[in-house]
Amino acid sequence: MAPPANLLLLLPSPSLAASMRLFHILLLPLCLLFAQVGPGAGLLANLGPKMDDYKCALKEGFCYSSQCPQPTESNGHCYRGRANCCV
């Protein structure tokens, strides 16, 4: 005996169930990446204002693409190592 036709419409197709399972598997690491225990404790907390050029500005220095001019001296790097932080 075959199930009624309207009951078959309510059951999800196997491909839909597999795609929803894949969606949840991909969504879980994304949620864990952004939501950690405390504020600022996530993996993305080191991005943004902690870049090298920001750290140089906190030291009251400036970024210079070649050697630092006199009377300043190099004290770190800026722009991911492409420039010097002159203080």
PDB file of N, CA, C and O in Angstrom, chain B, residues numbered from 101:
ATOM      1  N   MET B 101       0.842  -1.172   0.000  1.00  0.00           N
ATOM      2  CA  MET B 101       0.000   0.000   0.000  1.00  0.00           C
ATOM      3  C   MET B 101       0.892   1.243   0.000  1.00  0.00           C
ATOM      4  O   MET B 101       1.774   1.362   0.850  1.00  0.00           O
ATOM      5  N   ALA B 102       0.682   2.154  -0.923  1.00  0.00           N
ATOM      6  CA  ALA B 102       1.482   3.376  -1.079  1.00  0.00           C
ATOM      7  C   ALA B 102       0.970   4.456  -0.138  1.00  0.00           C
ATOM      8  O   ALA B 102      -0.232   4.534   0.116  1.00  0.00           O
ATOM      9  N   PRO B 103       1.883   5.304   0.393  1.00  0.00           N
ATOM     10  CA  PRO B 103       1.434   6.403   1.258  1.00  0.00           C
ATOM     11  C   PRO B 103       0.652   7.434   0.453  1.00  0.00           C
ATOM     12  O   PRO B 103       0.841   7.548  -0.759  1.00  0.00           O
ATOM     13  N   PRO B 104      -0.216   8.178   1.112  1.00  0.00           N
ATOM     14  CA  PRO B 104      -0.998   9.194   0.399  1.00  0.00           C
ATOM     15  C   PRO B 104      -0.080  10.239  -0.235  1.00  0.00           C
ATOM     16  O   PRO B 104       1.019  10.495   0.257  1.00  0.00           O
ATOM     17  N   ALA B 105      -0.538  10.829  -1.316  1.00  0.00           N
ATOM     18  CA  ALA B 105       0.268  11.799  -2.071  1.00  0.00           C
ATOM     19  C   ALA B 105       0.558  13.057  -1.256  1.00  0.00           C
ATOM     20  O   ALA B 105       1.645  13.622  -1.371  1.00  0.00           O
ATOM     21  N   ASN B 106      -0.391  13.504  -0.438  1.00  0.00           N
ATOM     22  CA  ASN B 106      -0.151  14.723   0.338  1.00  0.00           C
ATOM     23  C   ASN B 106       0.887  14.493   1.444  1.00  0.00           C
ATOM     24  O   ASN B 106       1.530  15.453   1.868  1.00  0.00           O
ATOM     25  N   LEU B 107       1.072  13.270   1.923  1.00  0.00           N
ATOM     26  CA  LEU B 107       2.094  12.968   2.907  1.00  0.00           C
ATOM     27  C   LEU B 107       3.489  13.042   2.277  1.00  0.00           C
ATOM     28  O   LEU B 107       4.447  13.436   2.943  1.00  0.00           O
ATOM     29  N   LEU B 108       3.608  12.670   1.011  1.00  0.00           N
ATOM     30  CA  LEU B 108       4.892  12.730   0.326  1.00  0.00           C
ATOM     31  C   LEU B 108       5.362  14.168   0.142  1.00  0.00           C
ATOM     32  O   LEU B 108       6.567  14.416   0.095  1.00  0.00           O
ATOM     33  N   LEU B 109       4.453  15.104   0.039  1.00  0.00           N
ATOM     34  CA  LEU B 109       4.831  16.505  -0.123  1.00  0.00           C
ATOM     35  C   LEU B 109       5.425  17.075   1.167  1.00  0.00           C
ATOM     36  O   LEU B 109       6.217  18.015   1.111  1.00  0.00           O
ATOM     37  N   LEU B 110       5.060  16.529   2.315  1.00  0.00           N
ATOM     38  CA  LEU B 110       5.546  17.045   3.590  1.00  0.00           C
ATOM     39  C   LEU B 110       6.946  16.534   3.936  1.00  0.00           C
ATOM     40  O   LEU B 110       7.656  17.158   4.725  1.00  0.00           O
ATOM     41  N   LEU B 111       7.338  15.421   3.359  1.00  0.00           N
ATOM     42  CA  LEU B 111       8.653  14.860   3.668  1.00  0.00           C
ATOM     43  C   LEU B 111       9.731  15.604   2.877  1.00  0.00           C
ATOM     44  O   LEU B 111       9.559  15.845   1.682  1.00  0.00           O
ATOM     45  N   PRO B 112      10.846  15.972   3.531  1.00  0.00           N
ATOM     46  CA  PRO B 112      11.914  16.673   2.801  1.00  0.00           C
ATOM     47  C   PRO B 112      12.648  15.718   1.872  1.00  0.00           C
ATOM     48  O   PRO B 112      12.770  14.524   2.146  1.00  0.00           O
ATOM     49  N   SER B 113      13.125  16.262   0.786  1.00  0.00           N
ATOM     50  CA  SER B 113      13.887  15.440  -0.151  1.00  0.00           C
ATOM     51  C   SER B 113      15.265  15.167   0.437  1.00  0.00           C
ATOM     52  O   SER B 113      15.746  15.960   1.246  1.00  0.00           O
ATOM     53  N   PRO B 114      15.905  14.084   0.061  1.00  0.00           N
ATOM     54  CA  PRO B 114      17.231  13.772   0.617  1.00  0.00           C
ATOM     55  C   PRO B 114      18.278  14.839   0.297  1.00  0.00           C
ATOM     56  O   PRO B 114      19.154  15.097   1.122  1.00  0.00           O
ATOM     57  N   SER B 115      18.209  15.455  -0.862  1.00  0.00           N
ATOM     58  CA  SER B 115      19.200  16.478  -1.198  1.00  0.00           C
ATOM     59  C   SER B 115      18.996  17.734  -0.350  1.00  0.00           C
ATOM     60  O   SER B 115      19.970  18.396   0.007  1.00  0.00           O
ATOM     61  N   LEU B 116      17.755  18.070  -0.025  1.00  0.00           N
ATOM     62  CA  LEU B 116      17.484  19.226   0.825  1.00  0.00           C
ATOM     63  C   LEU B 116      17.995  18.978   2.240  1.00  0.00           C
ATOM     64  O   LEU B 116      18.564  19.877   2.860  1.00  0.00           O
ATOM     65  N   ALA B 117      17.799  17.786   2.745  1.00  0.00           N
ATOM     66  CA  ALA B 117      18.274  17.458   4.089  1.00  0.00           C
ATOM     67  C   ALA B 117      19.798  17.490   4.138  1.00  0.00           C
ATOM     68  O   ALA B 117      20.371  17.953   5.125  1.00  0.00           O
ATOM     69  N   ALA B 118      20.450  17.016   3.114  1.00  0.00           N
ATOM     70  CA  ALA B 118      21.911  17.024   3.080  1.00  0.00           C
ATOM     71  C   ALA B 118      22.441  18.442   2.986  1.00  0.00           C
ATOM     72  O   ALA B 118      23.446  18.766   3.619  1.00  0.00           O
ATOM     73  N   SER B 119      21.785  19.293   2.210  1.00  0.00           N
ATOM     74  CA  SER B 119      22.256  20.672   2.084  1.00  0.00           C
ATOM     75  C   SER B 119      22.032  21.446   3.384  1.00  0.00           C
ATOM     76  O   SER B 119      22.850  22.297   3.732  1.00  0.00           O
ATOM     77  N   MET B 120      20.959  21.176   4.101  1.00  0.00           N
ATOM     78  CA  MET B 120      20.736  21.833   5.382  1.00  0.00           C
ATOM     79  C   MET B 120      21.761  21.369   6.410  1.00  0.00           C
ATOM     80  O   MET B 120      22.211  22.163   7.237  1.00  0.00           O
ATOM     81  N   ARG B 121      22.133  20.098   6.368  1.00  0.00           N
ATOM     82  CA  ARG B 121      23.154  19.590   7.279  1.00  0.00           C
ATOM     83  C   ARG B 121      24.494  20.255   6.974  1.00  0.00           C
ATOM     84  O   ARG B 121      25.225  20.623   7.893  1.00  0.00           O
ATOM     85  N   LEU B 122      24.815  20.408   5.714  1.00  0.00           N
ATOM     86  CA  LEU B 122      26.059  21.066   5.318  1.00  0.00           C
ATOM     87  C   LEU B 122      26.049  22.535   5.737  1.00  0.00           C
ATOM     88  O   LEU B 122      27.071  23.060   6.178  1.00  0.00           O
ATOM     89  N   PHE B 123      24.917  23.191   5.602  1.00  0.00           N
ATOM     90  CA  PHE B 123      24.791  24.585   6.014  1.00  0.00           C
ATOM     91  C   PHE B 123      25.074  24.739   7.505  1.00  0.00           C
ATOM     92  O   PHE B 123      25.774  25.668   7.907  1.00  0.00           O
ATOM     93  N   HIS B 124      24.541  23.846   8.323  1.00  0.00           N
ATOM     94  CA  HIS B 124      24.761  23.925   9.762  1.00  0.00           C
ATOM     95  C   HIS B 124      26.205  23.598  10.126  1.00  0.00           C
ATOM     96  O   HIS B 124      26.752  24.172  11.068  1.00  0.00           O
ATOM     97  N   ILE B 125      26.818  22.691   9.398  1.00  0.00           N
ATOM     98  CA  ILE B 125      28.223  22.363   9.657  1.00  0.00           C
ATOM     99  C   ILE B 125      29.108  23.558   9.322  1.00  0.00           C
ATOM    100  O   ILE B 125      30.091  23.801  10.022  1.00  0.00           O
ATOM    101  N   LEU B 126      28.791  24.306   8.278  1.00  0.00           N
ATOM    102  CA  LEU B 126      29.569  25.484   7.907  1.00  0.00           C
ATOM    103  C   LEU B 126      29.258  26.680   8.805  1.00  0.00           C
ATOM    104  O   LEU B 126      30.115  27.542   8.999  1.00  0.00           O
ATOM    105  N   LEU B 127      28.073  26.741   9.343  1.00  0.00           N
ATOM    106  CA  LEU B 127      27.678  27.850  10.190  1.00  0.00           C
ATOM    107  C   LEU B 127      28.300  27.761  11.582  1.00  0.00           C
ATOM    108  O   LEU B 127      28.573  28.792  12.197  1.00  0.00           O
ATOM    109  N   LEU B 128      28.524  26.567  12.081  1.00  0.00           N
ATOM    110  CA  LEU B 128      29.074  26.392  13.423  1.00  0.00           C
ATOM    111  C   LEU B 128      30.459  27.021  13.586  1.00  0.00           C
ATOM    112  O   LEU B 128      30.645  27.766  14.548  1.00  0.00           O
ATOM    113  N   PRO B 129      31.451  26.773  12.712  1.00  0.00           N
ATOM    114  CA  PRO B 129      32.753  27.434  12.914  1.00  0.00           C
ATOM    115  C   PRO B 129      32.675  28.950  12.797  1.00  0.00           C
ATOM    116  O   PRO B 129      33.423  29.663  13.466  1.00  0.00           O
ATOM    117  N   LEU B 130      31.783  29.444  11.959  1.00  0.00           N
ATOM    118  CA  LEU B 130      31.626  30.885  11.830  1.00  0.00           C
ATOM    119  C   LEU B 130      31.118  31.492  13.138  1.00  0.00           C
ATOM    120  O   LEU B 130      31.597  32.543  13.562  1.00  0.00           O
ATOM    121  N   CYS B 131      30.162  30.840  13.769  1.00  0.00           N
ATOM    122  CA  CYS B 131      29.656  31.326  15.054  1.00  0.00           C
ATOM    123  C   CYS B 131      30.730  31.252  16.124  1.00  0.00           C
ATOM    124  O   CYS B 131      30.844  32.161  16.946  1.00  0.00           O
ATOM    125  N   LEU B 132      31.519  30.185  16.129  1.00  0.00           N
ATOM    126  CA  LEU B 132      32.587  30.054  17.120  1.00  0.00           C
ATOM    127  C   LEU B 132      33.690  31.074  16.895  1.00  0.00           C
ATOM    128  O   LEU B 132      34.366  31.479  17.841  1.00  0.00           O
ATOM    129  N   LEU B 133      33.873  31.487  15.666  1.00  0.00           N
ATOM    130  CA  LEU B 133      34.899  32.470  15.355  1.00  0.00           C
ATOM    131  C   LEU B 133      34.529  33.844  15.904  1.00  0.00           C
ATOM    132  O   LEU B 133      35.390  34.552  16.426  1.00  0.00           O
ATOM    133  N   PHE B 134      33.272  34.224  15.792  1.00  0.00           N
ATOM    134  CA  PHE B 134      32.844  35.549  16.203  1.00  0.00           C
ATOM    135  C   PHE B 134      32.409  35.627  17.666  1.00  0.00           C
ATOM    136  O   PHE B 134      32.560  36.680  18.286  1.00  0.00           O
ATOM    137  N   ALA B 135      31.885  34.568  18.225  1.00  0.00           N
ATOM    138  CA  ALA B 135      31.328  34.622  19.580  1.00  0.00           C
ATOM    139  C   ALA B 135      32.186  33.791  20.520  1.00  0.00           C
ATOM    140  O   ALA B 135      32.062  32.566  20.556  1.00  0.00           O
ATOM    141  N   GLN B 136      33.039  34.434  21.267  1.00  0.00           N
ATOM    142  CA  GLN B 136      33.847  33.760  22.272  1.00  0.00           C
ATOM    143  C   GLN B 136      33.284  34.100  23.642  1.00  0.00           C
ATOM    144  O   GLN B 136      32.259  34.775  23.739  1.00  0.00           O
ATOM    145  N   VAL B 137      33.930  33.648  24.686  1.00  0.00           N
ATOM    146  CA  VAL B 137      33.406  33.794  26.041  1.00  0.00           C
ATOM    147  C   VAL B 137      33.277  35.252  26.453  1.00  0.00           C
ATOM    148  O   VAL B 137      32.214  35.674  26.906  1.00  0.00           O
ATOM    149  N   GLY B 138      34.346  36.026  26.302  1.00  0.00           N
ATOM    150  CA  GLY B 138      34.317  37.420  26.722  1.00  0.00           C
ATOM    151  C   GLY B 138      34.408  38.348  25.534  1.00  0.00           C
ATOM    152  O   GLY B 138      34.809  37.922  24.450  1.00  0.00           O
ATOM    153  N   PRO B 139      34.046  39.606  25.707  1.00  0.00           N
ATOM    154  CA  PRO B 139      34.157  40.548  24.604  1.00  0.00           C
ATOM    155  C   PRO B 139      35.620  40.791  24.250  1.00  0.00           C
ATOM    156  O   PRO B 139      36.455  40.998  25.130  1.00  0.00           O
ATOM    157  N   GLY B 140      35.913  40.765  22.990  1.00  0.00           N
ATOM    158  CA  GLY B 140      37.282  40.974  22.533  1.00  0.00           C
ATOM    159  C   GLY B 140      38.149  39.738  22.637  1.00  0.00           C
ATOM    160  O   GLY B 140      39.356  39.824  22.414  1.00  0.00           O
ATOM    161  N   ALA B 141      37.575  38.588  22.968  1.00  0.00           N
ATOM    162  CA  ALA B 141      38.357  37.370  23.123  1.00  0.00           C
ATOM    163  C   ALA B 141      38.316  36.498  21.882  1.00  0.00           C
ATOM    164  O   ALA B 141      38.946  35.440  21.861  1.00  0.00           O
ATOM    165  N   GLY B 142      37.594  36.907  20.846  1.00  0.00           N
ATOM    166  CA  GLY B 142      37.477  36.108  19.635  1.00  0.00           C
ATOM    167  C   GLY B 142      38.750  36.120  18.812  1.00  0.00           C
ATOM    168  O   GLY B 142      39.687  36.864  19.103  1.00  0.00           O
ATOM    169  N   LEU B 143      38.772  35.287  17.780  1.00  0.00           N
ATOM    170  CA  LEU B 143      39.939  35.221  16.914  1.00  0.00           C
ATOM    171  C   LEU B 143      40.114  36.488  16.097  1.00  0.00           C
ATOM    172  O   LEU B 143      41.219  36.785  15.643  1.00  0.00           O
ATOM    173  N   LEU B 144      39.045  37.232  15.906  1.00  0.00           N
ATOM    174  CA  LEU B 144      39.118  38.449  15.101  1.00  0.00           C
ATOM    175  C   LEU B 144      39.471  39.671  15.950  1.00  0.00           C
ATOM    176  O   LEU B 144      39.456  40.792  15.441  1.00  0.00           O
ATOM    177  N   ALA B 145      39.785  39.478  17.222  1.00  0.00           N
ATOM    178  CA  ALA B 145      40.069  40.611  18.100  1.00  0.00           C
ATOM    179  C   ALA B 145      41.393  41.286  17.758  1.00  0.00           C
ATOM    180  O   ALA B 145      41.578  42.461  18.076  1.00  0.00           O
ATOM    181  N   ASN B 146      42.316  40.572  17.119  1.00  0.00           N
ATOM    182  CA  ASN B 146      43.617  41.156  16.813  1.00  0.00           C
ATOM    183  C   ASN B 146      43.607  41.989  15.545  1.00  0.00           C
ATOM    184  O   ASN B 146      44.608  42.627  15.221  1.00  0.00           O
ATOM    185  N   LEU B 147      42.508  41.996  14.828  1.00  0.00           N
ATOM    186  CA  LEU B 147      42.419  42.818  13.629  1.00  0.00           C
ATOM    187  C   LEU B 147      41.988  44.226  14.018  1.00  0.00           C
ATOM    188  O   LEU B 147      41.481  44.442  15.119  1.00  0.00           O
ATOM    189  N   GLY B 148      42.185  45.160  13.138  1.00  0.00           N
ATOM    190  CA  GLY B 148      41.713  46.510  13.391  1.00  0.00           C
ATOM    191  C   GLY B 148      42.750  47.398  14.016  1.00  0.00           C
ATOM    192  O   GLY B 148      43.827  47.578  13.446  1.00  0.00           O
ATOM    193  N   PRO B 149      42.460  47.970  15.186  1.00  0.00           N
ATOM    194  CA  PRO B 149      43.334  49.013  15.720  1.00  0.00           C
ATOM    195  C   PRO B 149      44.691  48.522  16.212  1.00  0.00           C
ATOM    196  O   PRO B 149      45.492  49.345  16.655  1.00  0.00           O
ATOM    197  N   LYS B 150      44.988  47.243  16.159  1.00  0.00           N
ATOM    198  CA  LYS B 150      46.279  46.760  16.620  1.00  0.00           C
ATOM    199  C   LYS B 150      47.248  46.565  15.461  1.00  0.00           C
ATOM    200  O   LYS B 150      48.235  45.844  15.607  1.00  0.00           O
ATOM    201  N   MET B 151      46.995  47.178  14.334  1.00  0.00           N
ATOM    202  CA  MET B 151      47.906  47.076  13.200  1.00  0.00           C
ATOM    203  C   MET B 151      49.195  47.824  13.530  1.00  0.00           C
ATOM    204  O   MET B 151      49.227  48.646  14.446  1.00  0.00           O
ATOM    205  N   ASP B 152      50.258  47.532  12.779  1.00  0.00           N
ATOM    206  CA  ASP B 152      51.569  48.109  13.042  1.00  0.00           C
ATOM    207  C   ASP B 152      51.566  49.631  12.962  1.00  0.00           C
ATOM    208  O   ASP B 152      52.189  50.294  13.792  1.00  0.00           O
ATOM    209  N   ASP B 153      50.870  50.198  11.967  1.00  0.00           N
ATOM    210  CA  ASP B 153      50.873  51.651  11.837  1.00  0.00           C
ATOM    211  C   ASP B 153      50.131  52.315  12.998  1.00  0.00           C
ATOM    212  O   ASP B 153      50.465  53.436  13.380  1.00  0.00           O
ATOM    213  N   TYR B 154      49.137  51.641  13.558  1.00  0.00           N
ATOM    214  CA  TYR B 154      48.439  52.176  14.728  1.00  0.00           C
ATOM    215  C   TYR B 154      49.357  52.151  15.950  1.00  0.00           C
ATOM    216  O   TYR B 154      49.382  53.095  16.741  1.00  0.00           O
ATOM    217  N   LYS B 155      50.114  51.054  16.095  1.00  0.00           N
ATOM    218  CA  LYS B 155      51.060  50.972  17.208  1.00  0.00           C
ATOM    219  C   LYS B 155      52.134  52.042  17.079  1.00  0.00           C
ATOM    220  O   LYS B 155      52.583  52.597  18.083  1.00  0.00           O
ATOM    221  N   CYS B 156      52.549  52.333  15.853  1.00  0.00           N
ATOM    222  CA  CYS B 156      53.549  53.370  15.625  1.00  0.00           C
ATOM    223  C   CYS B 156      52.997  54.740  16.020  1.00  0.00           C
ATOM    224  O   CYS B 156      53.708  55.552  16.612  1.00  0.00           O
ATOM    225  N   ALA B 157      51.749  54.991  15.697  1.00  0.00           N
ATOM    226  CA  ALA B 157      51.132  56.269  16.053  1.00  0.00           C
ATOM    227  C   ALA B 157      50.987  56.404  17.570  1.00  0.00           C
ATOM    228  O   ALA B 157      51.075  57.509  18.106  1.00  0.00           O
ATOM    229  N   LEU B 158      50.766  55.289  18.257  1.00  0.00           N
ATOM    230  CA  LEU B 158      50.684  55.344  19.715  1.00  0.00           C
ATOM    231  C   LEU B 158      52.025  55.710  20.339  1.00  0.00           C
ATOM    232  O   LEU B 158      52.063  56.308  21.415  1.00  0.00           O
ATOM    233  N   LYS B 159      53.119  55.360  19.681  1.00  0.00           N
ATOM    234  CA  LYS B 159      54.456  55.720  20.161  1.00  0.00           C
ATOM    235  C   LYS B 159      54.828  57.143  19.762  1.00  0.00           C
ATOM    236  O   LYS B 159      55.960  57.579  19.972  1.00  0.00           O
ATOM    237  N   GLU B 160      53.864  57.867  19.184  1.00  0.00           N
ATOM    238  CA  GLU B 160      54.072  59.219  18.660  1.00  0.00           C
ATOM    239  C   GLU B 160      55.121  59.232  17.557  1.00  0.00           C
ATOM    240  O   GLU B 160      55.943  60.144  17.468  1.00  0.00           O
ATOM    241  N   GLY B 161      55.076  58.198  16.718  1.00  0.00           N
ATOM    242  CA  GLY B 161      55.979  58.099  15.585  1.00  0.00           C
ATOM    243  C   GLY B 161      55.217  58.252  14.281  1.00  0.00           C
ATOM    244  O   GLY B 161      54.018  58.530  14.274  1.00  0.00           O
ATOM    245  N   PHE B 162      55.927  58.067  13.184  1.00  0.00           N
ATOM    246  CA  PHE B 162      55.302  58.129  11.861  1.00  0.00           C
ATOM    247  C   PHE B 162      55.914  57.048  10.985  1.00  0.00           C
ATOM    248  O   PHE B 162      57.038  56.604  11.218  1.00  0.00           O
ATOM    249  N   CYS B 163      55.170  56.635   9.984  1.00  0.00           N
ATOM    250  CA  CYS B 163      55.625  55.589   9.075  1.00  0.00           C
ATOM    251  C   CYS B 163      56.354  56.217   7.898  1.00  0.00           C
ATOM    252  O   CYS B 163      55.881  57.186   7.304  1.00  0.00           O
ATOM    253  N   TYR B 164      57.511  55.654   7.566  1.00  0.00           N
ATOM    254  CA  TYR B 164      58.343  56.189   6.488  1.00  0.00           C
ATOM    255  C   TYR B 164      58.818  55.013   5.646  1.00  0.00           C
ATOM    256  O   TYR B 164      59.287  54.012   6.189  1.00  0.00           O
ATOM    257  N   SER B 165      58.702  55.124   4.328  1.00  0.00           N
ATOM    258  CA  SER B 165      58.970  53.974   3.468  1.00  0.00           C
ATOM    259  C   SER B 165      60.454  53.675   3.270  1.00  0.00           C
ATOM    260  O   SER B 165      60.794  52.570   2.848  1.00  0.00           O
ATOM    261  N   SER B 166      61.342  54.614   3.556  1.00  0.00           N
ATOM    262  CA  SER B 166      62.783  54.338   3.465  1.00  0.00           C
ATOM    263  C   SER B 166      63.404  54.535   4.846  1.00  0.00           C
ATOM    264  O   SER B 166      62.698  54.472   5.853  1.00  0.00           O
ATOM    265  N   GLN B 167      64.715  54.774   4.909  1.00  0.00           N
ATOM    266  CA  GLN B 167      65.350  54.959   6.205  1.00  0.00           C
ATOM    267  C   GLN B 167      64.788  56.214   6.895  1.00  0.00           C
ATOM    268  O   GLN B 167      64.421  57.189   6.241  1.00  0.00           O
ATOM    269  N   CYS B 168      64.735  56.160   8.203  1.00  0.00           N
ATOM    270  CA  CYS B 168      64.196  57.279   8.967  1.00  0.00           C
ATOM    271  C   CYS B 168      65.103  58.508   8.829  1.00  0.00           C
ATOM    272  O   CYS B 168      66.326  58.379   8.879  1.00  0.00           O
ATOM    273  N   PRO B 169      64.512  59.697   8.656  1.00  0.00           N
ATOM    274  CA  PRO B 169      65.315  60.917   8.543  1.00  0.00           C
ATOM    275  C   PRO B 169      65.937  61.291   9.902  1.00  0.00           C
ATOM    276  O   PRO B 169      65.467  60.863  10.956  1.00  0.00           O
ATOM    277  N   GLN B 170      66.968  62.074   9.846  1.00  0.00           N
ATOM    278  CA  GLN B 170      67.630  62.562  11.071  1.00  0.00           C
ATOM    279  C   GLN B 170      66.702  63.564  11.747  1.00  0.00           C
ATOM    280  O   GLN B 170      66.060  64.309  11.007  1.00  0.00           O
ATOM    281  N   PRO B 171      66.565  63.664  12.983  1.00  0.00           N
ATOM    282  CA  PRO B 171      67.195  62.985  14.110  1.00  0.00           C
ATOM    283  C   PRO B 171      66.383  61.799  14.618  1.00  0.00           C
ATOM    284  O   PRO B 171      66.628  61.329  15.730  1.00  0.00           O
ATOM    285  N   THR B 172      65.421  61.300  13.836  1.00  0.00           N
ATOM    286  CA  THR B 172      64.599  60.176  14.308  1.00  0.00           C
ATOM    287  C   THR B 172      65.338  58.861  14.092  1.00  0.00           C
ATOM    288  O   THR B 172      66.330  58.798  13.365  1.00  0.00           O
ATOM    289  N   GLU B 173      64.836  57.816  14.735  1.00  0.00           N
ATOM    290  CA  GLU B 173      65.407  56.484  14.559  1.00  0.00           C
ATOM    291  C   GLU B 173      64.280  55.473  14.405  1.00  0.00           C
ATOM    292  O   GLU B 173      63.146  55.713  14.818  1.00  0.00           O
ATOM    293  N   SER B 174      64.611  54.352  13.809  1.00  0.00           N
ATOM    294  CA  SER B 174      63.625  53.310  13.559  1.00  0.00           C
ATOM    295  C   SER B 174      63.257  52.602  14.852  1.00  0.00           C
ATOM    296  O   SER B 174      64.125  52.223  15.639  1.00  0.00           O
ATOM    297  N   ASN B 175      61.953  52.430  15.060  1.00  0.00           N
ATOM    298  CA  ASN B 175      61.467  51.750  16.255  1.00  0.00           C
ATOM    299  C   ASN B 175      60.291  50.854  15.850  1.00  0.00           C
ATOM    300  O   ASN B 175      59.159  51.079  16.278  1.00  0.00           O
ATOM    301  N   GLY B 176      60.559  49.852  15.035  1.00  0.00           N
ATOM    302  CA  GLY B 176      59.520  48.931  14.591  1.00  0.00           C
ATOM    303  C   GLY B 176      59.205  49.116  13.118  1.00  0.00           C
ATOM    304  O   GLY B 176      59.916  49.809  12.390  1.00  0.00           O
ATOM    305  N   HIS B 177      58.108  48.470  12.693  1.00  0.00           N
ATOM    306  CA  HIS B 177      57.717  48.494  11.287  1.00  0.00           C
ATOM    307  C   HIS B 177      56.265  48.928  11.142  1.00  0.00           C
ATOM    308  O   HIS B 177      55.483  48.872  12.091  1.00  0.00           O
ATOM    309  N   CYS B 178      55.923  49.364   9.928  1.00  0.00           N
ATOM    310  CA  CYS B 178      54.550  49.730   9.572  1.00  0.00           C
ATOM    311  C   CYS B 178      54.165  49.009   8.290  1.00  0.00           C
ATOM    312  O   CYS B 178      55.021  48.493   7.571  1.00  0.00           O
ATOM    313  N   TYR B 179      52.885  48.981   8.018  1.00  0.00           N
ATOM    314  CA  TYR B 179      52.350  48.440   6.765  1.00  0.00           C
ATOM    315  C   TYR B 179      52.896  47.036   6.497  1.00  0.00           C
ATOM    316  O   TYR B 179      53.406  46.738   5.417  1.00  0.00           O
ATOM    317  N   ARG B 180      52.772  46.191   7.512  1.00  0.00           N
ATOM    318  CA  ARG B 180      53.185  44.778   7.427  1.00  0.00           C
ATOM    319  C   ARG B 180      54.647  44.625   7.038  1.00  0.00           C
ATOM    320  O   ARG B 180      54.992  43.751   6.243  1.00  0.00           O
ATOM    321  N   GLY B 181      55.497  45.461   7.587  1.00  0.00           N
ATOM    322  CA  GLY B 181      56.933  45.352   7.379  1.00  0.00           C
ATOM    323  C   GLY B 181      57.470  46.084   6.168  1.00  0.00           C
ATOM    324  O   GLY B 181      58.667  46.000   5.893  1.00  0.00           O
ATOM    325  N   ARG B 182      56.632  46.802   5.429  1.00  0.00           N
ATOM    326  CA  ARG B 182      57.083  47.490   4.230  1.00  0.00           C
ATOM    327  C   ARG B 182      57.622  48.903   4.516  1.00  0.00           C
ATOM    328  O   ARG B 182      58.203  49.525   3.627  1.00  0.00           O
ATOM    329  N   ALA B 183      57.439  49.411   5.726  1.00  0.00           N
ATOM    330  CA  ALA B 183      57.908  50.748   6.086  1.00  0.00           C
ATOM    331  C   ALA B 183      58.451  50.715   7.504  1.00  0.00           C
ATOM    332  O   ALA B 183      58.178  49.790   8.268  1.00  0.00           O
ATOM    333  N   ASN B 184      59.230  51.745   7.844  1.00  0.00           N
ATOM    334  CA  ASN B 184      59.801  51.872   9.185  1.00  0.00           C
ATOM    335  C   ASN B 184      58.943  52.796  10.029  1.00  0.00           C
ATOM    336  O   ASN B 184      58.347  53.748   9.526  1.00  0.00           O
ATOM    337  N   CYS B 185      58.890  52.500  11.316  1.00  0.00           N
ATOM    338  CA  CYS B 185      58.249  53.385  12.273  1.00  0.00           C
ATOM    339  C   CYS B 185      59.330  54.291  12.839  1.00  0.00           C
ATOM    340  O   CYS B 185      60.192  53.833  13.589  1.00  0.00           O
ATOM    341  N   CYS B 186      59.295  55.558  12.493  1.00  0.00           N
ATOM    342  CA  CYS B 186      60.311  56.514  12.920  1.00  0.00           C
ATOM    343  C   CYS B 186      59.812  57.296  14.119  1.00  0.00           C
ATOM    344  O   CYS B 186      58.744  57.907  14.084  1.00  0.00           O
ATOM    345  N   VAL B 187      60.616  57.265  15.198  1.00  0.00           N
ATOM    346  CA  VAL B 187      60.248  57.956  16.443  1.00  0.00           C
ATOM    347  C   VAL B 187      61.337  58.942  16.774  1.00  0.00           C
ATOM    348  O   VAL B 187      61.248  59.643  17.782  1.00  0.00           O
TER     349      VAL B 187
END
